[in-house]
Amino acid sequence: MNYHVTATIQDESHALVETRGHRLTLNVKKAAGEAGFNAAETLLAALGACMLTNINAIGEKMHLKVESARIEFDADRRDEPPALTEIRYQLILKSPEPREKLQELADLCFKWGTVTNTVINGLTPQGALVIEK
């Protein structure tokens, strides 16, 4: 499977991200929280979407009843060089299933995630500069 996503600056505070006919507006101005999710928050959102996708898919394969699921993230950032230095999360499930089965589900949702494994393995993106005139 391949992915293609395009991110384009719209104005001093916003970028439009597009894929498969879907659009997402993101904040691209430092300290402009009112403009939307910033890059670090978007990374955490992608991590959450990845894990919740697996809660759905793996939970179904395991025949588990999960009434609701949410993940709350907290992350620490350093300034120089800028990076997230720690990501903590709580996976909150509402389910009548045994704790052992839900722990197995939680472990598998992290183990089998595209975004989780990318973060764990520290992939370095490869890029090229293209100048349009």
Secondary structure, DSSP 8 states (H G I E B T S, - for coil): -----EEEE-SSSEEEEEETTEEEEEE-STT-GGG---HHHHHHHHHHHHHHHHHHHHHHHTT---SEEEEEEEEEEETTTTEEEEEEEEEEEE-SS-HHHHHHHHHHHHHT-HHHHHHHHT-----------
